[in-house]
Amino acid sequence: MTIVQKDMHIEADESLKERGSALVETAKTAFRLVPRQLNDEIALAKLELGDKKSRVTGVAVFAALALVFVFLLVIALVVAAIAGLGTVLPLWLSALIVTAALLVVLGICALIAVKKFKSLLPLLPELAWRGIRYDLGVAQHGRDFDPTSLDPEPMTREQKKAKKAEEEEAKAKAAAERAAKDAENGPTANTTELLARTKARREHLLRLREDLLVEADVKKQASYLVASAKSKAKETVNQAAAGAVQQSVDTVKERWKPLAVFAIAATACVVFLRKLMKK
């Protein structure tokens, strides 16, 4: 094998190795960018929800104004009813009659609402919830599970206050942790920045996907493996041949004197035999 051929094989091996390393680096970059892209998409969704929340607030304000005007309309209708009765009865008596009628209607509606609400209590399906907790307890503890633990004793006022204080403390701690995490991540990006950042990263991911498809081509990978195997086989054969030649040369160098003496002796014997045969 000539030096030029060796250089060509070395360059081919280096290019194949570079392709393999490029595929690995492309995959690493893609795995690193995908979570960041998802985080930015979530942040963008939060900002959009905040914008919609502000719009919903505006809608609620106008709805509240509409309710106020409905309330004023009802008042106007009541005043009109009182004025209408005032043409027949004294004004105070007509107002008293309309007020009594409204109180009767209000009382009937309140009684119906209370009755309906009591029929719904408890709001949670207690039997089903108790059955689920019972099944979970049996699955966790087996026959050692105590069903009486499903019906805790009612808490006193002090215990309720202590539990409420613990819940508020846990909420404050969680809020502090979120604030610390947000401070570590730096200032929050606005909608324009998130849109620009996600667009740029999306283009980058698209290029990475194309590179992955190119680098992960089956034919290229197969040719890479075949070429790598051929180059390794050629290197092994060349090394073996070079080793055999070098061993032969070393053997000749070490034993050239005995071989030279043997050659001279053989030549002398041949000459001597020829002379004898001539006589």
C-alpha positions in Angstrom: 0.0 0.0 0.0 1.4 3.4 -1.0 1.6 6.5 1.3 -1.1 8.2 -0.8 -3.5 5.3 -0.3 -2.7 5.3 3.4 -3.5 9.0 3.7 -6.7 8.5 1.8 -7.8 5.8 4.2 -6.9 7.9 7.2 -8.9 10.8 5.8 -11.9 8.6 5.2 -11.7 7.2 8.7 -11.5 10.7 10.2 -14.5 11.9 8.1 -16.5 8.9 9.3 -15.6 9.5 12.9 -16.6 13.2 12.4 -20.0 12.1 11.1 -20.6 9.9 14.1 -19.6 12.6 16.5 -21.7 15.1 14.7 -24.8 12.8 15.0 -24.1 12.5 18.8 -23.7 16.3 19.2 -26.8 17.0 17.2 -28.9 14.6 19.4 -27.4 16.2 22.6 -28.3 19.7 21.4 -31.8 18.6 20.5 -32.4 17.0 23.9 -31.1 20.2 25.5 -33.3 22.6 23.6 -36.6 20.7 23.7 -37.2 21.2 27.5 -36.3 24.9 27.2 -38.8 25.2 24.3 -41.5 23.6 26.4 -40.8 25.9 29.4 -41.1 29.0 27.1 -44.3 27.7 25.6 -45.7 27.2 29.1 -44.6 30.7 30.1 -46.3 32.1 27.0 -49.5 30.2 27.8 -49.4 31.7 31.3 -49.0 35.2 29.9 -51.9 34.6 27.5 -54.1 33.4 30.3 -53.2 36.5 32.3 -54.2 38.7 29.4 -57.5 36.8 29.1 -58.0 37.1 32.8 -57.7 40.8 32.6 -60.3 40.8 29.8 -62.6 38.6 31.8 -62.3 41.1 34.6 -63.5 43.8 32.2 -66.4 41.7 31.2 -67.3 41.0 34.8 -67.2 44.8 35.5 -69.7 45.5 32.7 -71.8 42.5 33.8 -71.9 43.9 37.3 -73.0 47.3 35.9 -75.8 45.5 34.0 -76.9 43.8 37.2 -76.9 47.2 39.0 -79.2 48.6 36.2 -81.4 45.5 36.5 -81.7 46.2 40.2 -82.6 49.8 39.5 -85.2 48.6 36.9 -86.8 46.4 39.6 -86.9 49.4 41.9 -88.5 51.5 39.3 -91.1 48.8 38.7 -91.8 48.6 42.4 -92.2 52.4 42.5 -94.5 52.2 39.6 -96.6 49.6 41.3 -96.8 51.7 44.4 -97.7 54.7 42.4 -100.4 52.8 40.6 -101.9 51.5 43.9 -101.6 55.1 45.2 -104.3 56.2 42.8 -106.8 53.9 44.6 -105.4 53.6 48.1 -103.3 55.9 50.3 -99.6 56.1 49.3 -98.3 54.5 52.5 -100.8 51.7 52.3 -99.9 50.9 48.7 -96.2 50.9 49.6 -96.8 48.6 52.5 -98.8 46.2 50.4 -96.1 46.0 47.7 -93.4 45.5 50.5 -95.4 42.7 52.1 -95.8 40.9 48.7 -92.1 41.2 48.1 -91.3 39.8 51.6 -93.6 36.9 51.0 -92.0 36.0 47.6 -88.5 36.4 49.2 -89.4 34.2 52.1 -90.8 31.5 49.9 -87.6 31.5 47.7 -85.3 31.4 50.7 -87.2 28.4 52.2 -87.0 26.5 49.0 -83.3 27.3 48.6 -82.5 26.2 52.2 -84.5 23.0 51.7 -82.7 22.2 48.5 -79.3 22.9 50.0 -80.0 20.6 53.0 -81.0 17.8 50.7 -77.6 18.1 49.0 -75.6 17.9 52.2 -73.0 16.5 52.4 -71.8 17.7 49.1 -69.2 15.0 48.7 -70.3 11.4 48.1 -69.3 10.2 51.6 -70.1 6.5 51.1 -68.1 6.3 47.9 -65.3 8.3 49.4 -65.3 6.2 52.6 -65.3 3.0 50.4 -62.3 4.3 48.4 -60.3 5.1 51.6 -61.3 1.7 53.1 -60.0 -0.1 50.0 -56.8 1.9 50.0 -56.3 1.1 53.7 -56.9 -2.6 53.2 -54.4 -2.6 50.2 -51.8 -0.9 52.3 -52.2 -2.6 55.8 -54.2 -5.7 55.0 -56.2 -7.2 57.9 -54.3 -4.8 60.3 -56.3 -1.9 58.9 -58.6 -0.2 61.5 -61.8 1.0 59.9 -62.5 3.4 62.8 -59.6 5.5 61.5 -61.9 6.5 58.6 -64.2 8.4 61.0 -61.9 10.8 62.9 -63.1 12.6 66.0 -64.4 16.1 65.5 -61.8 18.7 66.2 -62.1 21.4 68.8 -61.9 25.1 68.0 -58.3 25.3 69.1 -57.4 22.3 66.9 -59.1 23.9 63.9 -57.2 27.2 64.5 -53.9 25.3 64.8 -54.6 23.3 61.6 -55.6 26.5 59.8 -52.4 28.2 61.0 -50.3 25.2 59.7 -52.0 25.4 56.3 -51.3 29.1 56.1 -47.7 28.6 57.1 -47.3 25.9 54.5 -48.8 28.2 51.8 -46.5 31.0 52.8 -43.5 28.7 52.7 -44.5 27.4 49.2 -44.9 31.0 48.0 -41.5 32.0 49.4 -39.9 29.0 47.6 -41.6 29.9 44.3 -40.4 33.5 44.7 -36.8 32.3 45.4 -36.9 30.0 42.4 -38.2 32.8 40.2 -35.4 35.1 41.5 -32.8 32.4 40.6 -34.2 32.1 37.1 -34.0 35.9 36.6 -36.6 38.4 35.4 -39.6 37.0 33.6 -39.7 37.5 29.9 -42.6 39.3 28.3 -44.8 38.0 25.5 -42.7 39.6 22.7 -39.5 38.1 24.0 -41.0 34.7 24.5 -42.4 34.7 20.9 -39.1 35.8 19.5 -37.2 33.2 21.6 -39.5 30.4 20.8 -39.4 31.2 17.1 -35.6 31.2 17.0 -35.4 28.0 18.9 -38.0 26.4 16.7 -35.9 27.2 13.6 -32.9 25.7 15.4 -34.8 22.6 16.3 -36.0 22.3 12.7 -32.4 22.5 11.4 -31.4 19.9 14.1 -34.1 17.6 12.9 -33.0 17.8 9.3 -29.4 17.2 10.4 -30.6 14.2 12.5 -32.4 12.8 9.5 -29.4 13.3 7.3 -26.9 11.8 9.8 -29.2 9.0 10.8 -29.7 7.8 7.3 -29.6 4.0 7.3 -27.5 3.8 4.1 -24.9 6.3 5.4 -24.7 4.5 8.8 -24.3 1.2 7.0 -21.6 2.5 4.7 -20.0 4.0 7.8 -19.9 0.7 9.5 -18.7 -1.2 6.4 -16.0 1.3 5.7 -14.9 1.2 9.3 -14.8 -2.6 9.3 -12.8 -2.6 6.0 -10.3 0.0 7.2 -9.8 -2.0 10.4 -9.4 -5.3 8.5 -6.9 -3.6 6.1 -5.0 -2.2 9.1 -4.9 -5.7 10.7 -3.6 -7.3 7.5 -1.0 -4.6 6.9 0.2 -4.9 10.4 0.4 -8.7 10.1 2.3 -8.5 6.8 4.6 -5.9 8.0 5.3 -8.0 11.1 6.1 -11.1 9.0 8.5 -9.2 6.7 10.2 -7.6 9.7 10.5 -11.0 11.4 12.1 -12.5 8.2 14.5 -9.6 7.9 15.4 -9.9 11.6 16.0 -13.7 11.1 18.2 -13.1 8.1 20.2 -10.4 10.0 20.7 -12.7 13.0 21.7 -15.9 11.0 23.5 -14.5 8.0 27.0 -15.8 9.0 25.8 -19.5 9.3 23.9 -19.2 6.1 26.9 -17.7 4.3 29.2 -20.5 5.6 26.6 -23.1 4.5 26.4 -21.6 1.0 30.2 -21.5 0.7 30.5 -25.1 1.9 27.7 -26.3 -0.5 29.4 -24.5 -3.4 32.8 -26.1 -2.6 31.1 -29.6 -2.4 29.5 -29.1 -5.8 32.9 -28.1 -7.4 34.7 -31.0 -5.8 32.1 -33.5 -7.0 32.3 -32.1 -10.5 36.1 -32.6 -10.6 35.8 -36.1 -9.3 33.3 -37.0 -11.9 35.5 -35.6 -14.7 38.4 -37.8 -13.6 
